[in-house]
Amino acid sequence: MQPGMRPGMGPGTSPGGVSASSGVSASSGGAAGGSAGPAKRARLLDIAKQAGVSEATVSRVLNGRPGVSPATTQAVLTALDVLGYERPARLRPRSAGLVGLVVPELDNPIFPAFAQVIETACGQHGYTPVLCTQTPGGVGEDEYVEMLLDRGVSGIIFVSGLHADLSTDTARYQKLTGRGLPVVFVNGYAESVDAPFVSTDDVVAVELAVQHLVNLGHRRIGFASGPDRFVPVQRKLGAFQACLTNPAYSEITGVVEQSLFSVEGGHAAAVRLLDAGVTGIVCGSDLMALGAIRAGRQRGLEVPRDVSVVGYDDSPLIAFTDPPLTTVRQPVHGMGLAAVRALVDEINGHGAPHAEYLFRPELVVRGSSGPARTPHGVR
């Protein structure tokens, strides 16, 4: 027996001492067909007091009898929840349907952050999310989509999926929209797909990072990013090159190194950038930024005294790194809510505009960026 539990009352027990799955037969005079015991009456009384109604009203709600207003019914159900009783099966909220959520992986903490916001928002709209995460060599996006279709999902949200990869065929998504399945895409854009897209403004993200380093006196700035087959990477690269041609930055020299979106990838790119003599590095992700910091330390440089590093994402816990990472924050909460709202509108037939919604990122200055010093390691 668990601490604090009375005999006959377990985690799945209803106020009348009956398993919720078998229904509730409580009434103000006792169980149907018999008299009420003291424990049963006490529990009904507790619920009635919590809800501010009579025991008879509680009984009518639990047994589905007419004559109770929706507001009073909700008060009784809320009392059940507050007191820790499990609602009878027929009184539990029902899911409006399943919604697929496909993310590339969970190793990068930005993706669990998106998943948490989207799952919570789906639940608030009455939908049950089905989370599908990809791993190298494991189940791919197309296989997950087939599984979701077999389960009869009402729609799918893709976060940084194949839609962001310019080397892939978008016909897979056109088939989904062609069959009338609502889909929404987060971070990445495919003009040929007729659906809502929700993205961080990558151009603004790079402009914020570069301007921050320029204001700190850096004149030789490196950009470390992932493969340029991805739409967000191409946009960031274009923005970085545009900064270098901006007359206001005429004294700035830029160096670009592409690698993988990982700590190891950031380390490899930073080694080459430091060899090129940069004093500030803009990274395509927070994980890459951590790798860049490690690369600097391995050659005896201090961050930010000798080299400044700026990340991208503002992943959970990134403020607690050593040093705390200066980064460009993706508006994960707002983007997640917008993605769910667009999907629900599509499901309900309201037709969310099929366009790309750009969300402005925010520069978060912490301890990994500082005034420029003389370049190191120029070859």
C-alpha positions, 0 to 999 in steps of 0.5 A, a space after each residue: 500500500 502506498 503512503 497516505 492511501 486508504 484500503 481500496 483506494 489506489 491511483 486508478 480509484 474514483 471517489 466512490 472507491 470504484 475503478 474509474 474504468 468500470 464507472 462510478 456508481 456514487 450517489 448522495 444516498 450511497 452506491 446504486 443499489 446499496 447504502 453509502 459507507 462512511 468513506 464514500 460519503 466523506 469523499 463525496 462531501 470533500 468534492 462537494 465542498 471543493 466545488 461549492 455544490 451539494 453532494 447530490 449535484 456531485 452525484 448527478 455529475 458523476 453518474 451523467 444525470 441531467 439537470 446540471 449546468 455546464 459551469 457546475 459540471 466543470 466545477 465538479 470536474 475541477 474539484 476531482 482534479 484538485 483533490 487527486 481523484 481520477 475522472 470517470 472514463 466518460 468524463 475525461 477530455 477526449 483528444 481531437 485527434 493525433 498530430 505528427 511532430 517530426 524532428 531531426 534529432 534530440 542531441 541538439 537541445 534546440 530541437 527538444 525545446 521546439 518539441 516541448 513548446 509544440 507538444 504543449 500547444 497541441 495539447 491545449 488545442 485538444 490534439 495528442 502529439 506523436 513525436 518522431 525523432 530521427 537518428 543516423 542509421 535509424 528510421 528516416 523522415 519518410 518512414 515516419 510519415 508513412 507510420 503517421 499516415 497509417 495512424 490517421 494523424 490529422 496533420 504533421 509539423 516538420 521541424 528542420 526536416 528534409 524541406 530545409 535540404 535543397 538536395 532533396 525532392 520536395 515531391 514527398 511534401 506535395 503528395 501530402 498536400 495533394 491528399 489534403 493533409 495539413 502540414 506546417 514546416 519550421 525553419 526551412 523553406 520550399 517554394 514549390 510546397 503549398 503550405 505554411 512555413 515558420 522560420 527564424 530570420 537568418 539574415 537578421 541573426 547574422 547581422 546582429 552577430 556581426 554588428 556586435 563583434 564590429 562594435 567590440 572592435 573586431 575587424 577580422 571575423 570568421 563564420 563557422 557554419 554547417 553544409 550549405 545545402 540547407 536553406 538556413 545556412 545559405 541565408 546566413 552565408 548570404 547575409 554574412 557576405 552582404 555584411 562584408 560588402 556593406 560600406 559601413 563595414 569597409 574595414 572588415 575582413 571575413 573568413 568562412 569555414 563550413 563543417 558539421 552542426 556539432 561540437 566537433 564540427 565547430 572545433 574543426 572550423 574554428 581551428 581553420 579560422 584561428 589559423 586565418 587570424 580571426 579575432 571573432 567567430 560567428 557560429 551557425 549553432 550553439 553546439 558549434 560555438 562550444 566546439 569553437 571555444 574548445 579549439 581556442 582553449 586547446 591552443 592557449 587562447 582565452 575566451 573572450 580575452 583573445 577570441 570572441 565567440 557568438 553562437 546561434 539558437 540560445 539552447 536551454 542551459 547554454 547560459 550556464 556554459 563556461 564562459 556563458 555563451 553570447 548567442 542569437 536566440 531563436 524565438 522558439 516559443 513564438 514560433 512553436 505556437 505559430 506553427 501549431 496555430 497554423 496547423 489547427 487552422 488548416 485542420 479546421 478548414 480555415 486555411 492558414 496563409 501558405 507563406 513563410 512567416 519570419 520571426 526576428 531573433 534576439 542577440 543575447 550578450 553574455 561572457 563569450 564576447 569581448 573587445 578585440 585584441 591583436 590577431 593570433 596565428 596569422 599565417 
